[in-house]
Amino acid sequence: MRVFLLIVVGLAILALDFFVAKEFYLAAATKGWASKKYFFFAFFLTVIGYLMIIALPDRGSVSAGSFESRDLPQL
């Protein structure tokens, strides 16, 4: 019974990591870094991969998820 519980918990952790890595890949893609390697970085390296994707600079891509504030003056 204990082995079955460990397998179920392990599969749940892998499924959760998959969905979180997918969201971090989408965040990297909206920043302009649309390579699949960022999904694998987030999936296999977990927290270190998440921080790496957070630290990626924005390449200036304009997508449906990004917004542009018209309230700010042009400098």
CNS distance restraints for C-alpha pairs under 8 A (distance, minus, plus):
assign (resid   1 and name CA) (resid   5 and name CA) 6.35 0.50 0.50
assign (resid   2 and name CA) (resid   6 and name CA) 6.27 0.50 0.50
assign (resid   3 and name CA) (resid   7 and name CA) 6.22 0.50 0.50
assign (resid   4 and name CA) (resid   8 and name CA) 6.23 0.50 0.50
assign (resid   5 and name CA) (resid   9 and name CA) 6.11 0.50 0.50
assign (resid   6 and name CA) (resid  10 and name CA) 5.98 0.50 0.50
assign (resid   7 and name CA) (resid  11 and name CA) 6.13 0.50 0.50
assign (resid   8 and name CA) (resid  12 and name CA) 6.15 0.50 0.50
assign (resid   9 and name CA) (resid  13 and name CA) 6.20 0.50 0.50
assign (resid  10 and name CA) (resid  14 and name CA) 6.25 0.50 0.50
assign (resid  11 and name CA) (resid  15 and name CA) 6.11 0.50 0.50
assign (resid  12 and name CA) (resid  16 and name CA) 6.13 0.50 0.50
assign (resid  13 and name CA) (resid  17 and name CA) 6.07 0.50 0.50
assign (resid  14 and name CA) (resid  18 and name CA) 6.08 0.50 0.50
assign (resid  15 and name CA) (resid  19 and name CA) 6.44 0.50 0.50
assign (resid  16 and name CA) (resid  20 and name CA) 6.20 0.50 0.50
assign (resid  17 and name CA) (resid  21 and name CA) 5.91 0.50 0.50
assign (resid  17 and name CA) (resid  43 and name CA) 6.17 0.50 0.50
assign (resid  17 and name CA) (resid  46 and name CA) 7.38 0.50 0.50
assign (resid  18 and name CA) (resid  22 and name CA) 6.11 0.50 0.50
assign (resid  18 and name CA) (resid  43 and name CA) 6.21 0.50 0.50
assign (resid  19 and name CA) (resid  23 and name CA) 6.36 0.50 0.50
assign (resid  20 and name CA) (resid  24 and name CA) 6.31 0.50 0.50
assign (resid  20 and name CA) (resid  42 and name CA) 8.00 0.50 0.50
assign (resid  20 and name CA) (resid  43 and name CA) 7.91 0.50 0.50
assign (resid  21 and name CA) (resid  25 and name CA) 6.06 0.50 0.50
assign (resid  21 and name CA) (resid  39 and name CA) 5.62 0.50 0.50
assign (resid  21 and name CA) (resid  40 and name CA) 7.56 0.50 0.50
assign (resid  21 and name CA) (resid  42 and name CA) 4.93 0.50 0.50
assign (resid  21 and name CA) (resid  43 and name CA) 5.09 0.50 0.50
assign (resid  21 and name CA) (resid  46 and name CA) 7.70 0.50 0.50
assign (resid  21 and name CA) (resid  50 and name CA) 7.78 0.50 0.50
assign (resid  22 and name CA) (resid  26 and name CA) 6.31 0.50 0.50
assign (resid  22 and name CA) (resid  39 and name CA) 6.13 0.50 0.50
assign (resid  23 and name CA) (resid  27 and name CA) 6.27 0.50 0.50
assign (resid  24 and name CA) (resid  28 and name CA) 6.20 0.50 0.50
assign (resid  24 and name CA) (resid  38 and name CA) 7.86 0.50 0.50
assign (resid  24 and name CA) (resid  39 and name CA) 7.01 0.50 0.50
assign (resid  24 and name CA) (resid  42 and name CA) 6.84 0.50 0.50
assign (resid  24 and name CA) (resid  50 and name CA) 6.73 0.50 0.50
assign (resid  24 and name CA) (resid  53 and name CA) 6.88 0.50 0.50
assign (resid  25 and name CA) (resid  29 and name CA) 6.13 0.50 0.50
assign (resid  25 and name CA) (resid  34 and name CA) 7.70 0.50 0.50
assign (resid  25 and name CA) (resid  36 and name CA) 7.47 0.50 0.50
assign (resid  25 and name CA) (resid  38 and name CA) 5.70 0.50 0.50
assign (resid  25 and name CA) (resid  39 and name CA) 4.84 0.50 0.50
assign (resid  25 and name CA) (resid  42 and name CA) 7.48 0.50 0.50
assign (resid  25 and name CA) (resid  53 and name CA) 7.94 0.50 0.50
assign (resid  26 and name CA) (resid  30 and name CA) 6.22 0.50 0.50
assign (resid  27 and name CA) (resid  31 and name CA) 6.41 0.50 0.50
assign (resid  27 and name CA) (resid  53 and name CA) 7.76 0.50 0.50
assign (resid  28 and name CA) (resid  32 and name CA) 6.50 0.50 0.50
assign (resid  28 and name CA) (resid  33 and name CA) 5.21 0.50 0.50
assign (resid  28 and name CA) (resid  34 and name CA) 6.46 0.50 0.50
assign (resid  28 and name CA) (resid  38 and name CA) 7.08 0.50 0.50
assign (resid  28 and name CA) (resid  53 and name CA) 6.12 0.50 0.50
assign (resid  28 and name CA) (resid  54 and name CA) 7.90 0.50 0.50
assign (resid  28 and name CA) (resid  56 and name CA) 7.41 0.50 0.50
assign (resid  29 and name CA) (resid  33 and name CA) 4.78 0.50 0.50
assign (resid  29 and name CA) (resid  34 and name CA) 4.21 0.50 0.50
assign (resid  29 and name CA) (resid  35 and name CA) 7.48 0.50 0.50
assign (resid  30 and name CA) (resid  34 and name CA) 7.67 0.50 0.50
assign (resid  30 and name CA) (resid  61 and name CA) 6.91 0.50 0.50
assign (resid  30 and name CA) (resid  62 and name CA) 7.83 0.50 0.50
assign (resid  30 and name CA) (resid  63 and name CA) 6.60 0.50 0.50
assign (resid  30 and name CA) (resid  65 and name CA) 7.11 0.50 0.50
assign (resid  30 and name CA) (resid  66 and name CA) 7.53 0.50 0.50
assign (resid  31 and name CA) (resid  56 and name CA) 7.66 0.50 0.50
assign (resid  31 and name CA) (resid  57 and name CA) 7.11 0.50 0.50
assign (resid  31 and name CA) (resid  58 and name CA) 4.66 0.50 0.50
assign (resid  31 and name CA) (resid  59 and name CA) 5.93 0.50 0.50
assign (resid  31 and name CA) (resid  60 and name CA) 7.04 0.50 0.50
assign (resid  31 and name CA) (resid  61 and name CA) 6.29 0.50 0.50
assign (resid  32 and name CA) (resid  58 and name CA) 6.43 0.50 0.50
assign (resid  32 and name CA) (resid  59 and name CA) 5.21 0.50 0.50
assign (resid  32 and name CA) (resid  60 and name CA) 6.95 0.50 0.50
assign (resid  32 and name CA) (resid  61 and name CA) 5.41 0.50 0.50
assign (resid  33 and name CA) (resid  38 and name CA) 7.99 0.50 0.50
assign (resid  33 and name CA) (resid  59 and name CA) 7.62 0.50 0.50
assign (resid  34 and name CA) (resid  38 and name CA) 7.87 0.50 0.50
assign (resid  35 and name CA) (resid  39 and name CA) 7.98 0.50 0.50
assign (resid  36 and name CA) (resid  40 and name CA) 6.79 0.50 0.50
assign (resid  37 and name CA) (resid  41 and name CA) 6.08 0.50 0.50
assign (resid  38 and name CA) (resid  42 and name CA) 6.15 0.50 0.50
assign (resid  38 and name CA) (resid  49 and name CA) 7.86 0.50 0.50
assign (resid  38 and name CA) (resid  53 and name CA) 7.20 0.50 0.50
assign (resid  39 and name CA) (resid  43 and name CA) 6.04 0.50 0.50
assign (resid  40 and name CA) (resid  44 and name CA) 5.87 0.50 0.50
assign (resid  40 and name CA) (resid  45 and name CA) 7.91 0.50 0.50
assign (resid  41 and name CA) (resid  45 and name CA) 5.54 0.50 0.50
assign (resid  41 and name CA) (resid  46 and name CA) 7.40 0.50 0.50
assign (resid  41 and name CA) (resid  49 and name CA) 5.02 0.50 0.50
assign (resid  41 and name CA) (resid  50 and name CA) 7.91 0.50 0.50
assign (resid  42 and name CA) (resid  46 and name CA) 5.08 0.50 0.50
assign (resid  42 and name CA) (resid  47 and name CA) 7.35 0.50 0.50
assign (resid  42 and name CA) (resid  48 and name CA) 7.54 0.50 0.50
assign (resid  42 and name CA) (resid  49 and name CA) 4.23 0.50 0.50
assign (resid  42 and name CA) (resid  50 and name CA) 5.41 0.50 0.50
assign (resid  42 and name CA) (resid  53 and name CA) 7.68 0.50 0.50
assign (resid  43 and name CA) (resid  49 and name CA) 7.39 0.50 0.50
assign (resid  44 and name CA) (resid  49 and name CA) 7.57 0.50 0.50
assign (resid  45 and name CA) (resid  49 and name CA) 4.90 0.50 0.50
assign (resid  45 and name CA) (resid  50 and name CA) 7.84 0.50 0.50
assign (resid  46 and name CA) (resid  50 and name CA) 6.09 0.50 0.50
assign (resid  47 and name CA) (resid  51 and name CA) 6.20 0.50 0.50
assign (resid  48 and name CA) (resid  52 and name CA) 6.17 0.50 0.50
assign (resid  49 and name CA) (resid  53 and name CA) 6.26 0.50 0.50
assign (resid  50 and name CA) (resid  54 and name CA) 6.20 0.50 0.50
assign (resid  51 and name CA) (resid  55 and name CA) 6.16 0.50 0.50
assign (resid  52 and name CA) (resid  56 and name CA) 6.48 0.50 0.50
assign (resid  62 and name CA) (resid  66 and name CA) 6.14 0.50 0.50
assign (resid  62 and name CA) (resid  67 and name CA) 7.95 0.50 0.50
